[in-house]
Amino acid sequence: MNYIYLMGGLGNQIFQYFFSIYLANLTRQRSFLVVDWYQTNTQRKLLLQKLVRNAEFVSLSKLIESGLEVKPTKSEYVNPRSNCYIGHYISDEFTPSPQDIFNLFNLNTVLNDKCVLHVRGGDFLGLGSGLEVNYYERAIQLIPSNLQIEVVTDDLPFALSLLASPVIQSRNLVYSEIQDEITDFVLLASAKYVVCANSTFSLAAAMYASSLGGICICPPPIDYFNGVSVTDSRVSNLSSLMSKHKLRAAF
């Protein structure tokens, strides 16, 4: 059996779920998603079960108590000597084909003629991974001028400050007041035009929207967790992932 340790927010959970499918196909063994991290971490919620089909969840601590031998690895790649994986697995190698992504999500939605823009703030800003306003200024130039732009964010004060430039304020912006992760994900995933933040949350939603024929705009591919690094393997993985899923970078 394969065990994939879930951790982080909904975006991270989705990519770990994709990796579990890849691993099941590779090893021809069932993959289980381990939920123990959410028993002690109160900043993030386990929400994956509300979005995807056929995922199997387990408590690894209970399995260990029953005698399971666990051989964990924190590698971002497959380790044949391991049966428990801890990582983020943001790579085109591990993501399903665009055709398969639609079937993996339990979403009853169709593409609508709207633009949804994502701003990631909150604790993400402390990682030094926030985006500058010039990215959003470039991105909205790719959006038809007659469309209203709906903004979803986990940090409304930061979003209002970031998007205060005259270039952006010249457009018709509205801000989502719901601030619910599932609702925001569905809004992004069903929009014809998606403007992503530097976030796995909106990246995953954009991949779904792209599978429906949506036009998705992303930041240039960088290491989401350690800053810009053109030599880092994760950067090349993100470049390949964006190409695979027809996501456009707003340089």
N, C-alpha and C positions, 0 to 999 in steps of 0.2 A: 504494500500500500504506500501511497505518497501522501505526505502531509505538508500543507503550505500554511505558514504562520501569517495570519491576517494582522495588519497593523496600519495605523494611519486613518485618514479620512476616506470618504467614499471613492474618490479618484484612485487612491492607492489600492483600495479593496478590489476595484474593478480590474486593474492590471494584474493583481495577484490571482484573481479568478481566471483571467485569460491564461496565465502561466500554468494554473492547475489543469486546464484543458489540454494545453500543449504537452504537459508532462504525462497525463493519462494516455494520450495518443502515442507518445514516444515509448513509454514503458509497458503499455497495455495492462496497466494496473489502475485501480480506482484512485482518484485524488480526493482528499478530504481537506476542508478549510478549517484551520484551528482558530478558535475564538478566544483563547485565554487572555490575550492582551487587553481585551475590552472588559475583563472582569476587574482590572485594577486601574485602567486609564479612564478618567472621566471627561477628558477634553474632546474625545471623538466617540461617535456612536457607530455601532455595527448596523449598517443600513443595506448592505449588499443583497440580503435576502428579499428585499422589497422590489428589486430591479431585475434580477436575472432568473433564468430557469435552471433547474436540475443541479443546483449546488448542494453539496453535502457538508454539514458543519459538525465539528466534534470539539470536545474539550480534551486537549492533549494531556493535561495533568491527571485526568481520570483514567485515560488509557495507560499512562505510565504506571499508575497505581495498580492497574490490572495485569502488569507484567510486560507491556510493550517495550521493545528495545528501540530507543530513539537515537538516530545519528544525524544531528543537525549540521547545517552549513549556512553561512552567511554570504556565500558567493552569489553573484548576480547571474551565474551560469549553472548549467546542469552538472551535478557531481554524482557520478554513478555509485559512489560509496555512501551516499546519503539517502535518507528517506524523509527528512524534515527540512524544508527550505525556508529561509528567512531573508527576505529581500524585497525590492520594489519591481523588478523585472519589466522595466519600460523599454521594450525593444520590439522592432518589427518581427523578429524571429518568433516571439511568443504570442503576438496578437493574431487572432483569427483573420481570415480573409474578409474584405469588406462585405462580401455576399453573406458570410456566416454571422457577422456581427448582428445583423437585424434579427436573426432567429434566436440569438442567445439572450436578448433582453426581453423582459416581460412587459413591454410597453405597447399599449393600444393607441398609437399616434400616427398621424400623417404629417407630411411636410407642409408648413403654412408660410405664406408670403410675408414674413416679418424678419427683422434683425434683432438678435439678442446679443448683448455685449457683457462679458464677465470681467469683474474686477476682484482680484484676490487681495485681501488685506489681513487684518487680525494678526495672529501669531506669525504668519508668513513673513511679515515685514522684518521681524527680528532675525530672520535667516539671511537678510540681504538679497532676497530674491524677487523683490517687487519690481514692477515695470515702470518705466518713465512715461510721461505724458506723450512724448513724440511717437511712441509706438501706436498709441490709440489714435493720434492725429493722422498717421499714415494709414492705419487700418480703415478708418471711416471714409477715407477717400475712395475706397474700393466698394463702398456700399451705395446703391442707388439713392439719389438725393431726395426722392419722394417718400422714402420709407422712414417711419418712426423707429427709433432705436430704443429698445427696452434694456435697461441695465439691471443685472443681477449681481449681488455682492454679499459677502459676509461681513462687510465693514462699511456701512453707509457713510459715516463722516469722512472716512478716507476717500471713498469713491467720489463724493461731492467735491472734495478738495482737488483730487487728481484730475478730474474731468472739467475743471473750471476754465480751461483755456478758451479764448474766443473762437478758435477753429472748431472745437467740439461743441461749444454752446450755440454755434450757428445752426446746428442740426436740431431736430425735434427729439429730445431725450425724455424718457419717462423712467422712473425707478420703481422696481418691483418692491412692494411693501411686505411680501409674505416672508421672505428670508427663511425658507424651509429647503433643506438640501434636495429632497426628492422632487419637490415642485420646481426648483430652479434647474435641476438636471433635465427634467422633461421639457421645460421651456427652451433650453439650449438645444436639446436633441431633436426638437421638432421645428426648429427655425430654418428657413431657407438660407439665411446669412448668419453665421456664427463668428463672433470676434472673441477669441480665446484669451484668457490670462495665462501667466506662466504657471500653470496648474494642471495636475493630472485630472482634476475634476472636469474642467471644461475641455481638456484634450480628449477625454473619453467620450463626452457628450458630442463633441465635434465629429469624432469617428463614426458615431451612430448617425448623426445628421448627414454626413457625407455618404453613408451607405444608402440613404434615401435620395441622394442627388443634391444635397445642400452644398453651399459654397462656404468654406470654412477658412478663416484667417487666423494664423498663429504667430507668436513671436518667433524670431530666428531660433533655430534649435540650439539650446545651451544645456549645460548641466543644471537641473532644477535645484540641486541641493548644495552645490559647491561653487557656483558662479560660472562665468564663461571660461571654457577651456577647449580650444579647437582640437587638442590631441586626446581628449578623454574619450573612452570608448562609448560612454553613454551619449555623447554628442552625436557621434556617427550613427548610433542606434536610433536616436530621435530623428535625424535627417532621413534615414531609411523608412522609419515609421510614417513620417509625414508624406513621403513620396508614395508609399504603399496605399495610404488612405486619402490621397489627393487633397492634402491640407496645404494651404498656401501661406508662405511666410511674408509678413509685411516688413520688408527691409527698408 
